[in-house]
Amino acid sequence: MSKLKTVIEFGKKIFGKKKVKEKFKPDTSKVPTSKNISSLIAKEQDPFVRNKLQSIKESAARGDVISKSGNVIATPTKERTAESIIKRNPGSYQRRVPEAKGGRIGYKSGSTCKLAMKGKGRAYGKNS
């Protein structure tokens, strides 16, 4: 009987139900987003980190366009919308805050540059 028990236990170990590992969920509570950035600034003790978070908040309020590496490419203006900046720089994105001042994607606050439309702007190499 003892041999039979050991064979059964060995079979259960090999052919039994496998334990499913729990998926790792990273702690995103300290990642600055438009919803939690004010609370992160209030909780932060280090002045350098607090200033960095404050600059991220101000950048989002302006509606800056950010590159893949995290650097600010440009701020949308009346002549150049965020959509046109993003088209020129693949992989870039815009920091989003609901009350961003100008050039938000989806809002008609900017107009196209007339020189660029005619092909006479510096981007096309005619005046340089």
KAFEN-V866543 format. One record per pair of residues at least 12 apart in sequence whose ideal C-beta (glycine too) atoms are under 6 Angstrom apart, sorted by the first residue. I is the first residue (numbers start at 0). J is the second residue. D is the distance in Angstrom with one decimal. If there is no record, write none. Layout:
i = {I:I}
j = {J:J}
d = {D:D}
//
This chain:
i = {31:31:33:33:36:39:40:40:58:59:59:60:60:61:62:62:62:62:63:64:64:64:64:65:66:67:72:72:75:75:75:77:78:80:80:81:81:81:82}
j = {52:55:95:96:56:52:52:53:94:94:96:96:99:74:75:99:102:103:94:81:84:91:93:92:91:90:88:91:101:102:109:109:112:102:109:93:102:104:104}
d = {5.8:5.5:5.9:5.0:5.1:5.6:4.9:6.0:5.7:3.9:4.2:5.5:6.0:5.3:5.5:4.0:5.1:5.4:5.7:5.6:4.6:5.4:5.2:5.8:5.1:4.3:5.5:5.8:6.0:2.2:5.9:5.7:4.9:5.4:3.6:4.9:4.7:5.1:5.7}
//
